């Protein structure tokens, strides 16, 4: 169901929330640069059926770009401080005694998942990154406490360089990382995209579930 959340300074935003109130495992989902779409909600519903509490937050305040140029411009216009406050409000709304919370994001949402793990390491227990820019570096990686599952698209021009760089960084600082790449393009999980790949989507979702079940146990 849709609900409205409020940050500590009064900013309001929408969230799609499903699952049992007493669920011990929880996943916060963050959309890509197209804004909150039906497939994000369907992903939450999938986790609900597995016994998770699941929430998708809308960092675009209902906006849906009409093309890639507009999507890029809108994404770059996002105030990170505001986005971080919204993520924090969502995490606080999801917190319960003995509940473990994971954060998953696609592309833009993957960047936001990294911010969540760095800013709120005491809350975020696992992160899953789908074909996103990597913001972890030698200056901030020590703040990371959560194990990371990285899903990569081999058709991206930045692959495999960014995957190798992340693997080297995480190994250097003894952080837990599992990577999986697919012969697919950026955005392959979006069924409304010409880049949609159902086999890669299904496989990546399955390994995501395995990773979360292991590290949220």
N, CA and C atoms as a LAMMPS dump frame, in Angstrom:
ITEM: TIMESTEP
0
ITEM: NUMBER OF ATOMS
651
ITEM: BOX BOUNDS ff ff ff
-5.0000000000000000e+02 5.0000000000000000e+02
-5.0000000000000000e+02 5.0000000000000000e+02
-5.0000000000000000e+02 5.0000000000000000e+02
ITEM: ATOMS id mol type element x y z
1 1 1 N 0.845 -1.194 0
2 1 2 C 0 0 0
3 1 3 C 0.879 1.242 0
4 2 1 N 0.343 2.333 -0.498
5 2 2 C 1.075 3.594 -0.509
6 2 3 C 0.933 4.29 0.833
7 3 1 N 2.032 4.855 1.298
8 3 2 C 1.988 5.646 2.514
9 3 3 C 2.908 6.844 2.342
10 4 1 N 2.722 7.843 3.147
11 4 2 C 3.566 9.034 3.084
12 4 3 C 4.477 9.066 4.298
13 5 1 N 5.751 9.325 4.029
14 5 2 C 6.748 9.438 5.084
15 5 3 C 7.236 10.878 5.159
16 6 1 N 7.811 11.228 6.292
17 6 2 C 8.276 12.597 6.517
18 6 3 C 9.684 12.566 7.096
19 7 1 N 10.547 13.421 6.562
20 7 2 C 11.915 13.505 7.065
21 7 3 C 11.96 14.324 8.352
22 8 1 N 13.131 14.386 8.952
23 8 2 C 13.301 15.124 10.201
24 8 3 C 13.094 16.618 10.04
25 9 1 N 13.161 17.121 8.792
26 9 2 C 12.948 18.56 8.577
27 9 3 C 11.632 18.838 7.853
28 10 1 N 10.755 17.826 7.804
29 10 2 C 9.41 18.054 7.291
30 10 3 C 9.181 17.767 5.826
31 11 1 N 10.173 17.248 5.113
32 11 2 C 9.973 16.89 3.7
33 11 3 C 9.146 15.609 3.631
34 12 1 N 8.141 15.589 2.767
35 12 2 C 7.294 14.412 2.644
36 12 3 C 7.579 13.698 1.321
37 13 1 N 7.368 12.388 1.332
38 13 2 C 7.56 11.591 0.117
39 13 3 C 6.756 10.316 0.249
40 14 1 N 6.513 9.662 -0.891
41 14 2 C 5.687 8.464 -0.915
42 14 3 C 6.531 7.209 -0.827
43 15 1 N 5.915 6.176 -0.28
44 15 2 C 6.537 4.862 -0.21
45 15 3 C 5.468 3.809 -0.452
46 16 1 N 5.883 2.732 -1.111
47 16 2 C 5.019 1.58 -1.318
48 16 3 C 5.487 0.509 -0.355
49 17 1 N 4.621 0.126 0.576
50 17 2 C 5.021 -0.758 1.673
51 17 3 C 4.124 -1.983 1.72
52 18 1 N 4.75 -3.185 1.756
53 18 2 C 4.002 -4.432 1.815
54 18 3 C 4.7 -5.392 2.779
55 19 1 N 3.968 -6.387 3.226
56 19 2 C 4.553 -7.397 4.092
57 19 3 C 4.096 -7.261 5.534
58 20 1 N 4.334 -8.317 6.271
59 20 2 C 3.884 -8.378 7.663
60 20 3 C 4.644 -7.401 8.54
61 21 1 N 3.921 -6.772 9.459
62 21 2 C 4.527 -5.801 10.367
63 21 3 C 5.567 -6.445 11.271
64 22 1 N 5.428 -7.745 11.518
65 22 2 C 6.351 -8.43 12.418
66 22 3 C 7.424 -9.238 11.684
67 23 1 N 7.58 -9.012 10.381
68 23 2 C 8.59 -9.737 9.606
69 23 3 C 9.988 -9.452 10.153
70 24 1 N 10.805 -10.494 10.256
71 24 2 C 12.155 -10.345 10.801
72 24 3 C 13.153 -9.862 9.762
73 25 1 N 12.853 -10.1 8.49
74 25 2 C 13.722 -9.649 7.412
75 25 3 C 13.012 -8.565 6.607
76 26 1 N 13.785 -7.6 6.167
77 26 2 C 13.197 -6.419 5.543
78 26 3 C 14.097 -5.94 4.409
79 27 1 N 13.485 -5.424 3.347
80 27 2 C 14.255 -4.873 2.242
81 27 3 C 13.69 -3.511 1.836
82 28 1 N 14.578 -2.53 1.77
83 28 2 C 14.249 -1.195 1.268
84 28 3 C 14.745 -1.121 -0.172
85 29 1 N 13.848 -0.769 -1.09
86 29 2 C 14.134 -0.789 -2.53
87 29 3 C 14.122 0.634 -3.075
88 30 1 N 15.142 0.946 -3.891
89 30 2 C 15.272 2.301 -4.449
90 30 3 C 15.324 2.216 -5.965
91 31 1 N 14.467 2.987 -6.6
92 31 2 C 14.269 2.96 -8.052
93 31 3 C 15.466 3.495 -8.838
94 32 1 N 15.408 3.282 -10.147
95 32 2 C 16.435 3.808 -11.048
96 32 3 C 16.071 5.232 -11.487
97 33 1 N 16.712 5.711 -12.542
98 33 2 C 16.521 7.121 -12.926
99 33 3 C 15.179 7.412 -13.593
100 34 1 N 14.341 6.4 -13.759
101 34 2 C 13.003 6.624 -14.309
102 34 3 C 11.97 6.916 -13.214
103 35 1 N 12.374 6.9 -11.968
104 35 2 C 11.419 7.086 -10.882
105 35 3 C 10.786 5.764 -10.481
106 36 1 N 9.885 5.812 -9.519
107 36 2 C 9.258 4.596 -9.003
108 36 3 C 8.286 4.032 -10.034
109 37 1 N 8.536 2.796 -10.473
110 37 2 C 7.74 2.146 -11.506
111 37 3 C 7.079 0.888 -10.967
112 38 1 N 6.193 0.321 -11.777
113 38 2 C 5.464 -0.866 -11.352
114 38 3 C 6.398 -2.031 -11.067
115 39 1 N 7.477 -2.176 -11.852
116 39 2 C 8.342 -3.335 -11.616
117 39 3 C 9.055 -3.245 -10.269
118 40 1 N 9.278 -2.032 -9.775
119 40 2 C 9.843 -1.887 -8.434
120 40 3 C 8.864 -2.413 -7.392
121 41 1 N 7.595 -2.075 -7.575
122 41 2 C 6.563 -2.544 -6.65
123 41 3 C 6.387 -4.056 -6.752
124 42 1 N 6.473 -4.577 -7.973
125 42 2 C 6.347 -6.02 -8.161
126 42 3 C 7.504 -6.756 -7.479
127 43 1 N 8.683 -6.145 -7.484
128 43 2 C 9.822 -6.732 -6.79
129 43 3 C 9.541 -6.791 -5.291
130 44 1 N 8.959 -5.698 -4.761
131 44 2 C 8.583 -5.683 -3.345
132 44 3 C 7.552 -6.762 -3.046
133 45 1 N 6.589 -6.923 -3.928
134 45 2 C 5.569 -7.946 -3.727
135 45 3 C 6.174 -9.345 -3.731
136 46 1 N 7.174 -9.554 -4.562
137 46 2 C 7.873 -10.837 -4.607
138 46 3 C 8.491 -11.143 -3.242
139 47 1 N 9.148 -10.134 -2.662
140 47 2 C 9.759 -10.355 -1.353
141 47 3 C 8.712 -10.51 -0.257
142 48 1 N 7.598 -9.856 -0.406
143 48 2 C 6.502 -10.055 0.552
144 48 3 C 6.095 -11.523 0.594
145 49 1 N 6.007 -12.132 -0.595
146 49 2 C 5.608 -13.535 -0.666
147 49 3 C 6.641 -14.46 -0.023
148 50 1 N 7.861 -13.985 0.112
149 50 2 C 8.92 -14.76 0.758
150 50 3 C 8.98 -14.492 2.265
151 51 1 N 8.068 -13.672 2.763
152 51 2 C 8.012 -13.406 4.188
153 51 3 C 8.729 -12.159 4.637
154 52 1 N 9.153 -11.341 3.685
155 52 2 C 9.85 -10.103 4.003
156 52 3 C 8.857 -8.958 4.198
157 53 1 N 9.259 -7.975 4.971
158 53 2 C 8.679 -6.643 4.893
159 53 3 C 9.435 -5.928 3.782
160 54 1 N 8.735 -5.289 2.861
161 54 2 C 9.394 -4.643 1.725
162 54 3 C 8.814 -3.258 1.503
163 55 1 N 9.708 -2.323 1.17
164 55 2 C 9.286 -0.948 0.919
165 55 3 C 10.055 -0.375 -0.271
166 56 1 N 9.329 0.277 -1.171
167 56 2 C 9.93 1.046 -2.262
168 56 3 C 9.709 2.518 -1.962
169 57 1 N 10.768 3.311 -1.984
170 57 2 C 10.596 4.747 -1.742
171 57 3 C 10.746 5.529 -3.043
172 58 1 N 10.018 6.619 -3.131
173 58 2 C 10.019 7.476 -4.313
174 58 3 C 10.859 8.719 -4.036
175 59 1 N 12.079 8.727 -4.545
176 59 2 C 12.954 9.887 -4.366
177 59 3 C 12.72 10.963 -5.42
178 60 1 N 11.808 10.696 -6.352
179 60 2 C 11.511 11.653 -7.429
180 60 3 C 10.201 12.4 -7.197
181 61 1 N 9.543 12.149 -6.072
182 61 2 C 8.274 12.826 -5.759
183 61 3 C 7.247 12.698 -6.88
184 62 1 N 7.131 11.489 -7.416
185 62 2 C 6.123 11.221 -8.436
186 62 3 C 6.529 11.554 -9.853
187 63 1 N 7.711 12.118 -10.043
188 63 2 C 8.14 12.497 -11.392
189 63 3 C 8.618 11.278 -12.165
190 64 1 N 8.272 11.233 -13.459
191 64 2 C 8.724 10.168 -14.347
192 64 3 C 9.276 10.798 -15.632
193 65 1 N 10.594 10.824 -15.787
194 65 2 C 11.188 11.4 -16.999
195 65 3 C 10.669 10.703 -18.253
196 66 1 N 10.618 11.461 -19.349
197 66 2 C 10.055 10.934 -20.591
198 66 3 C 11.095 10.358 -21.536
199 67 1 N 12.368 10.679 -21.305
200 67 2 C 13.428 10.16 -22.168
201 67 3 C 14.732 10.156 -21.38
202 68 1 N 15.779 9.592 -21.969
203 68 2 C 17.044 9.451 -21.243
204 68 3 C 17.687 10.801 -20.95
205 69 1 N 17.524 11.766 -21.855
206 69 2 C 18.094 13.092 -21.6
207 69 3 C 17.461 13.723 -20.369
208 70 1 N 16.14 13.669 -20.3
209 70 2 C 15.438 14.225 -19.145
210 70 3 C 15.761 13.438 -17.886
211 71 1 N 15.872 12.11 -18.023
212 71 2 C 16.188 11.28 -16.862
213 71 3 C 17.55 11.638 -16.285
214 72 1 N 18.536 11.824 -17.17
215 72 2 C 19.865 12.19 -16.705
216 72 3 C 19.887 13.54 -16.027
217 73 1 N 19.186 14.513 -16.622
218 73 2 C 19.143 15.853 -16.047
219 73 3 C 18.443 15.844 -14.695
220 74 1 N 17.348 15.099 -14.602
221 74 2 C 16.601 15.078 -13.349
222 74 3 C 17.408 14.38 -12.259
223 75 1 N 18.047 13.285 -12.629
224 75 2 C 18.864 12.55 -11.658
225 75 3 C 19.968 13.447 -11.099
226 76 1 N 20.612 14.202 -11.977
227 76 2 C 21.71 15.074 -11.532
228 76 3 C 21.212 16.25 -10.714
229 77 1 N 19.924 16.554 -10.802
230 77 2 C 19.37 17.679 -10.04
231 77 3 C 18.996 17.288 -8.613
232 78 1 N 19.028 16.004 -8.312
233 78 2 C 18.626 15.544 -6.986
234 78 3 C 19.606 16.05 -5.928
235 79 1 N 19.076 16.63 -4.877
236 79 2 C 19.876 17.089 -3.741
237 79 3 C 20.188 15.872 -2.874
238 80 1 N 21.467 15.51 -2.787
239 80 2 C 21.815 14.293 -2.066
240 80 3 C 21.464 14.379 -0.59
241 81 1 N 21.585 15.552 -0.01
242 81 2 C 21.236 15.694 1.405
243 81 3 C 19.762 15.381 1.638
244 82 1 N 18.904 15.832 0.721
245 82 2 C 17.472 15.544 0.831
246 82 3 C 17.223 14.048 0.644
247 83 1 N 17.859 13.465 -0.38
248 83 2 C 17.694 12.029 -0.629
249 83 3 C 18.135 11.208 0.579
250 84 1 N 19.235 11.608 1.197
251 84 2 C 19.727 10.882 2.367
252 84 3 C 18.76 10.993 3.528
253 85 1 N 18.153 12.168 3.706
254 85 2 C 17.157 12.315 4.775
255 85 3 C 15.941 11.427 4.516
256 86 1 N 15.542 11.31 3.263
257 86 2 C 14.398 10.452 2.932
258 86 3 C 14.731 8.987 3.186
259 87 1 N 15.926 8.577 2.79
260 87 2 C 16.345 7.202 3.055
261 87 3 C 16.362 6.929 4.554
262 88 1 N 16.87 7.88 5.314
263 88 2 C 16.913 7.714 6.766
264 88 3 C 15.508 7.595 7.353
265 89 1 N 14.588 8.413 6.863
266 89 2 C 13.207 8.338 7.347
267 89 3 C 12.597 6.969 7.042
268 90 1 N 12.888 6.438 5.859
269 90 2 C 12.375 5.119 5.49
270 90 3 C 12.973 4.036 6.383
271 91 1 N 14.277 4.108 6.61
272 91 2 C 14.931 3.121 7.47
273 91 3 C 14.376 3.17 8.892
274 92 1 N 14.152 4.368 9.394
275 92 2 C 13.592 4.508 10.734
276 92 3 C 12.179 3.933 10.801
277 93 1 N 11.409 4.133 9.717
278 93 2 C 10.047 3.597 9.687
279 93 3 C 10.041 2.073 9.655
280 94 1 N 11.103 1.487 9.116
281 94 2 C 11.179 0.036 8.985
282 94 3 C 11.796 -0.652 10.195
283 95 1 N 12.49 0.088 11.027
284 95 2 C 13.191 -0.521 12.164
285 95 3 C 12.208 -1.161 13.143
286 96 1 N 12.574 -2.371 13.588
287 96 2 C 11.838 -3.084 14.619
288 96 3 C 12.856 -3.882 15.433
289 97 1 N 12.556 -4.224 16.662
290 97 2 C 13.467 -5.084 17.428
291 97 3 C 13.707 -6.405 16.704
292 98 1 N 14.966 -6.775 16.605
293 98 2 C 15.379 -8.048 15.99
294 98 3 C 15.122 -8.123 14.487
295 99 1 N 14.809 -7.018 13.836
296 99 2 C 14.621 -7.014 12.381
297 99 3 C 15.91 -6.569 11.7
298 100 1 N 16.287 -7.273 10.645
299 100 2 C 17.464 -6.905 9.863
300 100 3 C 17.025 -6.331 8.524
301 101 1 N 17.664 -5.225 8.135
302 101 2 C 17.239 -4.479 6.955
303 101 3 C 18.325 -4.507 5.878
304 102 1 N 17.911 -4.844 4.658
305 102 2 C 18.77 -4.749 3.479
306 102 3 C 18.295 -3.587 2.614
307 103 1 N 19.207 -3.049 1.799
308 103 2 C 18.848 -2.003 0.838
309 103 3 C 19.279 -2.464 -0.548
310 104 1 N 18.361 -2.353 -1.501
311 104 2 C 18.619 -2.747 -2.886
312 104 3 C 18.296 -1.584 -3.8
313 105 1 N 19.141 -1.378 -4.801
314 105 2 C 18.87 -0.317 -5.76
315 105 3 C 19.391 -0.634 -7.144
316 106 1 N 18.651 -0.145 -8.129
317 106 2 C 19.059 -0.271 -9.528
318 106 3 C 19.619 1.066 -10.008
319 107 1 N 20.802 1.057 -10.606
320 107 2 C 21.385 2.245 -11.239
321 107 3 C 21.434 3.422 -10.25
322 108 1 N 20.669 4.489 -10.472
323 108 2 C 20.579 5.596 -9.519
324 108 3 C 20.296 5.077 -8.109
325 109 1 N 19.412 4.102 -8.025
326 109 2 C 19.08 3.529 -6.717
327 109 3 C 20.236 2.782 -6.087
328 110 1 N 21.107 2.209 -6.917
329 110 2 C 22.29 1.548 -6.392
330 110 3 C 23.254 2.53 -5.756
331 111 1 N 23.375 3.702 -6.369
332 111 2 C 24.191 4.758 -5.762
333 111 3 C 23.595 5.157 -4.418
334 112 1 N 22.281 5.293 -4.383
335 112 2 C 21.622 5.666 -3.133
336 112 3 C 21.751 4.568 -2.077
337 113 1 N 21.757 3.318 -2.498
338 113 2 C 21.972 2.217 -1.554
339 113 3 C 23.354 2.302 -0.926
340 114 1 N 24.338 2.711 -1.722
341 114 2 C 25.688 2.89 -1.174
342 114 3 C 25.711 4.024 -0.154
343 115 1 N 25.046 5.127 -0.476
344 115 2 C 24.954 6.223 0.498
345 115 3 C 24.312 5.726 1.796
346 116 1 N 23.264 4.923 1.665
347 116 2 C 22.577 4.4 2.852
348 116 3 C 23.518 3.571 3.71
349 117 1 N 24.289 2.701 3.063
350 117 2 C 25.197 1.833 3.808
351 117 3 C 26.326 2.604 4.471
352 118 1 N 26.766 3.697 3.84
353 118 2 C 27.843 4.513 4.404
354 118 3 C 27.338 5.427 5.51
355 119 1 N 26.153 5.977 5.322
356 119 2 C 25.615 6.939 6.29
357 119 3 C 24.988 6.262 7.51
358 120 1 N 24.425 5.066 7.313
359 120 2 C 23.689 4.411 8.389
360 120 3 C 24.152 2.961 8.553
361 121 1 N 25.437 2.772 8.821
362 121 2 C 25.978 1.402 8.901
363 121 3 C 25.409 0.58 10.051
364 122 1 N 24.853 1.252 11.056
365 122 2 C 24.263 0.516 12.175
366 122 3 C 22.881 -0.032 11.836
367 123 1 N 22.275 0.459 10.752
368 123 2 C 20.93 0.018 10.353
369 123 3 C 20.986 -0.914 9.146
370 124 1 N 21.776 -0.554 8.162
371 124 2 C 21.823 -1.31 6.905
372 124 3 C 22.741 -2.52 7.067
373 125 1 N 22.167 -3.708 6.967
374 125 2 C 22.921 -4.937 7.208
375 125 3 C 23.42 -5.599 5.929
376 126 1 N 22.792 -5.306 4.795
377 126 2 C 23.175 -5.873 3.503
378 126 3 C 22.819 -4.867 2.418
379 127 1 N 23.626 -4.797 1.347
380 127 2 C 23.203 -3.996 0.193
381 127 3 C 23.369 -4.81 -1.082
382 128 1 N 22.449 -4.552 -2.015
383 128 2 C 22.47 -5.182 -3.336
384 128 3 C 22.474 -4.071 -4.373
385 129 1 N 23.491 -4.094 -5.244
386 129 2 C 23.693 -3.039 -6.229
387 129 3 C 23.503 -3.608 -7.634
388 130 1 N 22.573 -3.037 -8.374
389 130 2 C 22.359 -3.443 -9.765
390 130 3 C 22.925 -2.374 -10.702
391 131 1 N 23.866 -2.77 -11.533
392 131 2 C 24.461 -1.961 -12.621
393 131 3 C 24.474 -0.456 -12.308
394 132 1 N 25.236 -0.111 -11.278
395 132 2 C 25.274 1.291 -10.854
396 132 3 C 26.703 1.832 -10.813
397 133 1 N 26.789 3.133 -10.737
398 133 2 C 28.077 3.78 -10.498
399 133 3 C 28.532 3.444 -9.083
400 134 1 N 29.827 3.24 -8.908
401 134 2 C 30.365 2.892 -7.601
402 134 3 C 30.94 4.135 -6.93
403 135 1 N 30.457 4.425 -5.722
404 135 2 C 30.971 5.592 -4.992
405 135 3 C 31.888 5.186 -3.845
406 136 1 N 32.014 3.892 -3.592
407 136 2 C 32.961 3.45 -2.573
408 136 3 C 34.384 3.784 -3.025
409 137 1 N 35.186 4.27 -2.086
410 137 2 C 36.586 4.548 -2.384
411 137 3 C 37.41 4.346 -1.118
412 138 1 N 38.698 4.577 -1.21
413 138 2 C 39.582 4.332 -0.071
414 138 3 C 39.315 5.279 1.087
415 139 1 N 38.656 6.411 0.823
416 139 2 C 38.364 7.369 1.883
417 139 3 C 37.126 6.988 2.693
418 140 1 N 36.173 6.28 2.069
419 140 2 C 34.93 6.003 2.799
420 140 3 C 34.683 4.514 3.081
421 141 1 N 35.473 3.633 2.492
422 141 2 C 35.142 2.215 2.553
423 141 3 C 35.188 1.646 3.967
424 142 1 N 35.977 2.245 4.848
425 142 2 C 36.036 1.731 6.214
426 142 3 C 34.714 1.916 6.947
427 143 1 N 33.879 2.848 6.492
428 143 2 C 32.563 3.048 7.106
429 143 3 C 31.607 1.909 6.776
430 144 1 N 31.895 1.186 5.692
431 144 2 C 30.992 0.134 5.233
432 144 3 C 31.068 -1.077 6.149
433 145 1 N 29.928 -1.488 6.665
434 145 2 C 29.844 -2.687 7.498
435 145 3 C 29.05 -3.802 6.825
436 146 1 N 28.253 -3.468 5.831
437 146 2 C 27.345 -4.441 5.213
438 146 3 C 28.036 -5.245 4.121
439 147 1 N 27.746 -6.54 4.015
440 147 2 C 28.175 -7.305 2.852
441 147 3 C 27.473 -6.789 1.597
442 148 1 N 28.138 -6.924 0.461
443 148 2 C 27.653 -6.333 -0.795
444 148 3 C 27.492 -7.413 -1.86
445 149 1 N 26.339 -7.402 -2.529
446 149 2 C 26.143 -8.17 -3.744
447 149 3 C 26.116 -7.194 -4.905
448 150 1 N 27.041 -7.347 -5.84
449 150 2 C 27.108 -6.465 -7.001
450 150 3 C 26.658 -7.195 -8.252
451 151 1 N 25.626 -6.667 -8.917
452 151 2 C 25.108 -7.231 -10.165
453 151 3 C 25.53 -6.301 -11.3
454 152 1 N 26.219 -6.85 -12.302
455 152 2 C 26.776 -6.026 -13.375
456 152 3 C 26.24 -6.439 -14.746
457 153 1 N 26.164 -5.461 -15.642
458 153 2 C 25.727 -5.672 -17.022
459 153 3 C 26.952 -5.584 -17.934
460 154 1 N 27.257 -6.675 -18.612
461 154 2 C 28.487 -6.747 -19.385
462 154 3 C 28.474 -5.867 -20.635
463 155 1 N 27.288 -5.451 -21.088
464 155 2 C 27.207 -4.584 -22.263
465 155 3 C 27.479 -3.12 -21.939
466 156 1 N 27.566 -2.782 -20.66
467 156 2 C 27.908 -1.414 -20.278
468 156 3 C 29.349 -1.102 -20.692
469 157 1 N 29.593 0.101 -21.153
470 157 2 C 30.953 0.461 -21.571
471 157 3 C 31.905 0.536 -20.379
472 158 1 N 31.371 0.704 -19.174
473 158 2 C 32.225 0.791 -17.975
474 158 3 C 32.553 -0.573 -17.383
475 159 1 N 31.969 -1.642 -17.95
476 159 2 C 32.287 -2.994 -17.492
477 159 3 C 33.367 -3.569 -18.392
478 160 1 N 34.364 -4.308 -17.882
479 160 2 C 34.472 -4.829 -16.519
480 160 3 C 35.276 -3.948 -15.559
481 161 1 N 35.688 -2.771 -16.015
482 161 2 C 36.601 -1.96 -15.205
483 161 3 C 36.033 -1.663 -13.826
484 162 1 N 34.751 -1.288 -13.769
485 162 2 C 34.218 -0.901 -12.454
486 162 3 C 34.036 -2.113 -11.546
487 163 1 N 33.734 -3.267 -12.122
488 163 2 C 33.63 -4.46 -11.294
489 163 3 C 34.991 -4.835 -10.725
490 164 1 N 36.02 -4.816 -11.559
491 164 2 C 37.372 -5.155 -11.103
492 164 3 C 37.841 -4.174 -10.037
493 165 1 N 37.572 -2.881 -10.257
494 165 2 C 37.985 -1.869 -9.275
495 165 3 C 37.291 -2.101 -7.933
496 166 1 N 35.998 -2.443 -7.972
497 166 2 C 35.268 -2.703 -6.725
498 166 3 C 35.817 -3.95 -6.041
499 167 1 N 36.077 -4.989 -6.813
500 167 2 C 36.626 -6.221 -6.235
501 167 3 C 37.973 -5.961 -5.568
502 168 1 N 38.816 -5.176 -6.221
503 168 2 C 40.138 -4.878 -5.659
504 168 3 C 40.019 -4.048 -4.39
505 169 1 N 39.133 -3.056 -4.404
506 169 2 C 38.944 -2.194 -3.236
507 169 3 C 38.426 -2.997 -2.048
508 170 1 N 37.407 -3.807 -2.282
509 170 2 C 36.81 -4.573 -1.185
510 170 3 C 37.802 -5.595 -0.633
511 171 1 N 38.605 -6.185 -1.505
512 171 2 C 39.605 -7.154 -1.052
513 171 3 C 40.683 -6.466 -0.223
514 172 1 N 41.101 -5.275 -0.661
515 172 2 C 42.15 -4.548 0.056
516 172 3 C 41.737 -4.225 1.48
517 173 1 N 40.453 -3.911 1.666
518 173 2 C 39.973 -3.516 2.988
519 173 3 C 39.182 -4.633 3.68
520 174 1 N 39.297 -5.843 3.153
521 174 2 C 38.712 -7.034 3.768
522 174 3 C 37.207 -6.877 3.983
523 175 1 N 36.519 -6.403 2.948
524 175 2 C 35.067 -6.272 2.988
525 175 3 C 34.433 -7.381 2.152
526 176 1 N 33.264 -7.844 2.58
527 176 2 C 32.62 -8.971 1.915
528 176 3 C 31.884 -8.513 0.659
529 177 1 N 32.244 -9.129 -0.474
530 177 2 C 31.649 -8.781 -1.766
531 177 3 C 31.463 -10.04 -2.59
532 178 1 N 30.29 -10.173 -3.192
533 178 2 C 30.029 -11.187 -4.207
534 178 3 C 29.568 -10.456 -5.461
535 179 1 N 30.148 -10.802 -6.606
536 179 2 C 29.767 -10.165 -7.865
537 179 3 C 29.204 -11.19 -8.839
538 180 1 N 28.257 -10.738 -9.644
539 180 2 C 27.685 -11.553 -10.713
540 180 3 C 27.445 -10.636 -11.908
541 181 1 N 27.924 -11.053 -13.066
542 181 2 C 27.697 -10.252 -14.275
543 181 3 C 26.899 -11.05 -15.293
544 182 1 N 26.208 -10.327 -16.173
545 182 2 C 25.351 -10.945 -17.178
546 182 3 C 25.634 -10.341 -18.547
547 183 1 N 25.46 -11.166 -19.572
548 183 2 C 25.576 -10.689 -20.943
549 183 3 C 24.295 -9.946 -21.287
550 184 1 N 24.184 -8.755 -20.714
551 184 2 C 22.974 -7.943 -20.837
552 184 3 C 23.374 -6.488 -20.702
553 185 1 N 22.416 -5.594 -20.929
554 185 2 C 22.704 -4.158 -20.893
555 185 3 C 22.118 -3.524 -19.64
556 186 1 N 22.596 -2.315 -19.358
557 186 2 C 22.106 -1.509 -18.251
558 186 3 C 20.581 -1.403 -18.342
559 187 1 N 19.908 -1.73 -17.244
560 187 2 C 18.454 -1.667 -17.235
561 187 3 C 17.779 -2.973 -17.583
562 188 1 N 18.515 -4.082 -17.537
563 188 2 C 17.96 -5.345 -18.023
564 188 3 C 16.827 -5.901 -17.163
565 189 1 N 16.617 -5.369 -15.964
566 189 2 C 15.521 -5.873 -15.124
567 189 3 C 14.192 -5.154 -15.361
568 190 1 N 14.197 -4.101 -16.163
569 190 2 C 12.989 -3.298 -16.391
570 190 3 C 12.196 -3.875 -17.562
571 191 1 N 11.031 -4.487 -17.317
572 191 2 C 10.275 -5.12 -18.403
573 191 3 C 9.726 -4.139 -19.423
574 192 1 N 9.715 -2.852 -19.102
575 192 2 C 9.249 -1.845 -20.054
576 192 3 C 10.374 -1.32 -20.944
577 193 1 N 11.588 -1.82 -20.733
578 193 2 C 12.743 -1.367 -21.495
579 193 3 C 13.061 -2.34 -22.625
580 194 1 N 13.576 -1.805 -23.738
581 194 2 C 14.01 -2.668 -24.843
582 194 3 C 15.219 -3.506 -24.426
583 195 1 N 15.858 -3.134 -23.323
584 195 2 C 17.023 -3.861 -22.82
585 195 3 C 16.649 -4.986 -21.846
586 196 1 N 15.361 -5.175 -21.643
587 196 2 C 14.903 -6.193 -20.696
588 196 3 C 15.406 -7.568 -21.097
589 197 1 N 15.903 -8.304 -20.116
590 197 2 C 16.37 -9.671 -20.318
591 197 3 C 15.751 -10.533 -19.219
592 198 1 N 14.761 -11.336 -19.587
593 198 2 C 14.027 -12.079 -18.565
594 198 3 C 14.876 -13.134 -17.885
595 199 1 N 15.776 -13.777 -18.616
596 199 2 C 16.609 -14.805 -18.002
597 199 3 C 17.598 -14.197 -17.008
598 200 1 N 18.234 -13.109 -17.392
599 200 2 C 19.165 -12.433 -16.478
600 200 3 C 18.421 -11.886 -15.267
601 201 1 N 17.213 -11.385 -15.494
602 201 2 C 16.413 -10.853 -14.393
603 201 3 C 16.071 -11.954 -13.39
604 202 1 N 15.617 -13.088 -13.908
605 202 2 C 15.233 -14.184 -13.012
606 202 3 C 16.438 -14.716 -12.246
607 203 1 N 17.557 -14.901 -12.943
608 203 2 C 18.74 -15.441 -12.276
609 203 3 C 19.259 -14.466 -11.224
610 204 1 N 19.305 -13.179 -11.571
611 204 2 C 19.818 -12.194 -10.615
612 204 3 C 18.909 -12.072 -9.406
613 205 1 N 17.615 -12.217 -9.618
614 205 2 C 16.69 -12.173 -8.483
615 205 3 C 16.9 -13.384 -7.576
616 206 1 N 17.143 -14.531 -8.173
617 206 2 C 17.367 -15.737 -7.382
618 206 3 C 18.631 -15.618 -6.529
619 207 1 N 19.714 -15.109 -7.109
620 207 2 C 20.94 -15.009 -6.304
621 207 3 C 20.822 -13.884 -5.28
622 208 1 N 19.995 -12.884 -5.593
623 208 2 C 19.72 -11.841 -4.6
624 208 3 C 19.022 -12.441 -3.392
625 209 1 N 18.033 -13.264 -3.632
626 209 2 C 17.31 -13.914 -2.535
627 209 3 C 18.257 -14.782 -1.716
628 210 1 N 19.099 -15.564 -2.385
629 210 2 C 20.054 -16.417 -1.675
630 210 3 C 20.998 -15.589 -0.802
631 211 1 N 21.48 -14.484 -1.356
632 211 2 C 22.413 -13.62 -0.628
633 211 3 C 21.733 -13.004 0.589
634 212 1 N 20.527 -12.502 0.395
635 212 2 C 19.808 -11.88 1.51
636 212 3 C 19.439 -12.898 2.582
637 213 1 N 18.974 -14.054 2.152
638 213 2 C 18.611 -15.064 3.135
639 213 3 C 19.804 -15.464 4
640 214 1 N 20.971 -15.52 3.378
641 214 2 C 22.181 -15.894 4.112
642 214 3 C 22.591 -14.805 5.091
643 215 1 N 22.59 -13.556 4.643
644 215 2 C 23.175 -12.487 5.459
645 215 3 C 22.159 -11.753 6.335
646 216 1 N 20.893 -12.057 6.16
647 216 2 C 19.876 -11.498 7.05
648 216 3 C 19.37 -12.537 8.053
649 217 1 N 19.97 -13.713 8.02
650 217 2 C 19.534 -14.79 8.924
651 217 3 C 19.819 -14.429 10.371
